[in-house]
Amino acid sequence: MIVDFGFASLLDKFEEHYGKRAGKFLVGLIGAAVVSVCFSLIWQFISPLIGWATTTANGTSAVWLIWRGVSAMAAIAVLIAGGASVAAAIDAKRLVREAEAVMGDAYIIFESATAALIEAKGLVDDVNRGAKVVDISPQRTGKLVSDAQATLQQMKDTREKLSATRGRGRKRTDS
């Protein structure tokens, strides 16, 4: 049994109107609110026990002071870890953009190299056809043709690998 509260349609409408980033921000904000409510409920159940354990007849105990110090250090550690993860995410996005740009440039270079090899193969074929007239040895011409064909095949294989690589991973959307 699936229960739908209509939250997905609300998010879709919000995302259509304000954009994808604002939609993600709204989901994050709602998630933070839910976590905050959960922590508040948990604290309501735990706080009497902590109050009982940390107070004495004379007032605040040493346990309470240690608890406050540990919680302050934990809060600082969480802030540092959160900042480091945000910095890593920003750096990862930058690296992905740079890699996509390099892959695009490499694809253009491979395309032009393939065209140049095809042209060179045509020239070698022309030379091969005219070998009898120009008096170039057929063995030499055959070796040039086979070398050009091998290079052309390597370029085709590399181009196919590059095309397959470009298709994997994140989809690029240019808007």
C-alpha positions in Angstrom: 0.0 0.0 0.0 1.4 3.4 -1.0 0.3 6.6 0.6 0.8 9.8 -1.4 0.6 13.1 0.5 1.0 15.1 -2.7 4.5 16.2 -1.8 6.0 15.1 -5.1 3.6 17.2 -7.1 4.3 20.2 -4.9 8.0 19.8 -5.4 7.5 19.5 -9.2 5.5 22.7 -9.3 8.0 24.5 -7.2 10.8 23.2 -9.3 9.1 24.3 -12.5 8.4 27.8 -11.2 11.7 28.5 -9.3 14.2 26.2 -10.9 16.1 23.0 -10.0 18.5 24.7 -7.5 15.6 26.2 -5.5 13.9 22.8 -5.5 16.9 21.2 -4.1 17.2 23.9 -1.5 13.6 23.4 -0.5 14.1 19.6 -0.1 17.2 20.3 2.0 15.3 22.9 4.1 12.4 20.4 4.7 14.9 17.7 5.5 16.7 20.0 8.1 13.3 20.8 9.6 12.4 17.1 10.0 15.8 16.4 11.5 15.4 19.3 13.9 11.9 18.1 15.0 13.2 14.6 15.5 16.1 15.9 17.7 13.7 18.0 19.6 11.5 15.0 20.4 14.5 12.9 21.4 15.7 15.7 23.6 12.4 15.9 25.4 12.7 12.3 26.4 16.4 12.4 27.3 16.7 15.8 29.0 15.1 14.7 32.3 17.6 11.8 32.6 20.5 14.2 31.8 19.2 16.7 34.3 19.0 14.0 37.0 22.5 12.7 36.2 24.2 16.0 36.1 22.8 17.8 39.1 23.6 17.3 42.7 22.2 18.8 45.9 24.8 21.6 45.6 24.1 22.5 42.0 25.8 21.6 38.7 28.1 18.6 38.8 31.4 18.1 37.1 29.7 15.6 34.8 27.6 18.5 33.4 30.7 20.7 32.8 32.4 17.8 31.0 29.2 17.2 29.0 29.1 20.8 27.9 32.8 20.7 26.9 32.4 17.5 24.9 29.3 18.8 23.1 31.1 22.1 22.2 34.0 20.1 20.8 31.6 17.8 18.9 29.8 20.9 17.4 33.1 22.4 16.3 34.1 19.0 14.7 30.8 18.8 12.9 31.3 22.3 11.5 34.8 21.6 10.3 33.7 18.3 8.7 30.7 20.0 7.0 32.9 22.8 5.7 35.4 20.2 4.4 32.7 18.2 2.6 31.2 21.4 1.0 34.7 22.4 -0.2 35.3 18.9 -1.6 31.9 19.0 -3.4 32.7 22.4 -5.0 36.2 21.2 -6.0 34.7 18.0 -7.5 32.3 20.0 -9.6 35.1 22.2 -10.8 37.2 19.1 -11.7 34.2 17.6 -13.6 33.7 20.7 -15.6 37.4 20.9 -16.5 37.4 17.2 -17.5 34.4 17.7 -19.7 36.1 20.6 -21.4 39.2 18.6 -22.0 37.2 15.6 -23.3 35.4 17.9 -25.7 38.8 19.3 -26.9 40.2 15.8 -27.2 37.2 14.7 -29.3 37.7 17.7 -31.7 41.4 16.8 -32.0 40.7 13.2 -32.7 38.1 14.2 -35.3 40.6 16.4 -37.1 43.4 13.7 -36.8 41.0 11.1 -38.3 40.3 13.5 -41.2 44.0 14.1 -41.7 44.7 10.3 -41.7 41.9 9.7 -44.2 43.4 12.3 -46.4 46.9 10.8 -46.0 45.6 7.4 -46.8 44.1 8.8 -50.0 47.5 10.4 -50.9 49.2 7.1 -50.2 46.6 5.3 -52.4 47.3 7.8 -55.1 51.0 7.2 -54.8 50.4 3.5 -54.8 48.4 3.7 -58.0 51.1 5.9 -59.6 54.0 3.8 -58.3 54.6 2.2 -61.6 54.8 5.6 -63.3 56.9 7.3 -60.6 59.1 4.2 -60.1 58.5 3.7 -56.3 58.9 0.2 -55.2 55.6 -1.6 -54.5 57.0 -3.0 -51.2 57.6 0.5 -49.9 54.2 1.7 -51.0 52.6 -1.4 -49.5 54.3 -0.7 -46.2 53.2 2.9 -46.2 49.6 1.9 -46.9 49.6 -0.8 -44.2 51.1 1.7 -41.7 48.5 4.3 -42.6 45.7 1.7 -42.3 47.0 0.6 -38.9 47.2 4.2 -37.7 43.7 4.8 -39.0 42.4 1.8 -37.2 44.0 2.9 -34.0 42.4 6.3 -34.4 39.0 4.7 -35.0 39.4 2.5 -31.9 40.4 5.5 -29.8 37.5 7.5 -31.2 35.1 4.8 -30.3 36.5 4.5 -26.8 36.3 8.3 -26.4 32.7 8.3 -27.6 31.8 5.6 -25.2 33.6 7.5 -22.4 31.6 10.7 -23.2 28.4 8.8 -22.9 29.1 7.5 -19.4 28.7 9.4 -16.2 26.9 12.7 -15.8 24.8 14.0 -18.6 25.8 17.4 -19.9 22.9 19.8 -20.3 23.7 23.1 -22.0 21.0 25.7 -21.5 
